Amino acid sequence: MTGGRRAELATALAAARERVAVAERATGRAHGDVALLVVTKFFPAADVEHLIDLGVREFGESREPEASRKVAQIRADRGDIVFDADMIGRVQRKKARSVSRWARRVHSVDSIDLVDALGGAARRSLDDGERTDPLGVLLQMSLDGDPERGGLVESDLRGAADRVAGHADELRLDGLMVIAPLGLEPEEAMARAAGIRERFVADHPGARELSAGMSGDLEQAIAHGSTCVRVGTAIMGARPILSP
Ligand SMILES: *Cc1c(COP(=O)(O)O)cnc(C)c1O
């Protein structure tokens, strides 16, 4: 069965990589311009290890303590392999410290309180030798102000970015993240996100990352400047129907 799962993941991964490559070409972007973060939430460490064997080195996780446990398991099994895991899901402030132990970046930063919690947590992780680099921060933007999906409306991005700058020794502002709202066509959502990002980068030229695009809308996201697509279902298959 193990061989079957690896073959299944290999086929789906190749197809997702091809979709990214086609979308890059279609908008005149260089091959490799867009990072493919494979979202492995709900799937076992064994699947992540298959993906490592298939050359994947960047993963997205969204739930604690599942993510901490999996990353520790994979590091124990594959101590020789360097890979990165990003936190892409909502972070409760009390989980900031555990996230700061394993995450390269947090994509879903959507409040000043969370910036402060992550700043304090990353500081302690750096001091304790649990990490060597500052924790990357992507501010999650909201296109519709819907509190359910989270995110900061455009007028709140500047204050949050200033707060990240106030933690310059332990946090690094990498850019913005978006999840397309349910009620909006992907094309319209990604066009709006691109507009917000253009204005944001004018003020924060070092924060060029745009984490946008999932299994269903990665083409539209890449056409509108995404630098990182977060792909789960199209590679891993359907997740169990459980609210996270
Ligand atoms: C689960 C998740 C994804 C992956 O979504 P798919 O539609 O399965 O590709 C992307 N981004 C976030 C924030 C997620 O929680």
The ligand as a MOL file (V3000), in Angstrom:
LIG
                    3D

  0  0  0     0  0            999 V3000
M  V30 BEGIN CTAB
M  V30 COUNTS 15 15 0 0 0
M  V30 BEGIN ATOM
M  V30 1 C -6.1470 24.0680 3.8990 0
M  V30 2 C -5.6440 25.3540 3.3990 0
M  V30 3 C -5.1690 25.4870 2.0780 0
M  V30 4 C -5.2200 24.3730 1.0570 0
M  V30 5 O -6.4720 24.3820 0.4410 0
M  V30 6 P -6.8220 23.3760 -0.7420 0
M  V30 7 O -8.0720 23.9450 -1.3090 0
M  V30 8 O -6.9930 22.0340 -0.1330 0
M  V30 9 O -5.7020 23.4150 -1.7090 0
M  V30 10 C -4.6570 26.7120 1.7000 0
M  V30 11 N -4.6090 27.7580 2.5660 0
M  V30 12 C -5.0630 27.6690 3.8240 0
M  V30 13 C -4.9880 28.8510 4.7080 0
M  V30 14 C -5.5880 26.4760 4.2790 0
M  V30 15 O -6.0330 26.3980 5.5450 0
M  V30 END ATOM
M  V30 BEGIN BOND
M  V30 1 1 1 2
M  V30 2 1 2 3
M  V30 3 2 2 14
M  V30 4 1 3 4
M  V30 5 2 3 10
M  V30 6 1 4 5
M  V30 7 1 5 6
M  V30 8 2 6 7
M  V30 9 1 6 8
M  V30 10 1 6 9
M  V30 11 1 10 11
M  V30 12 2 11 12
M  V30 13 1 12 13
M  V30 14 1 12 14
M  V30 15 1 14 15
M  V30 END BOND
M  V30 END CTAB
M  END
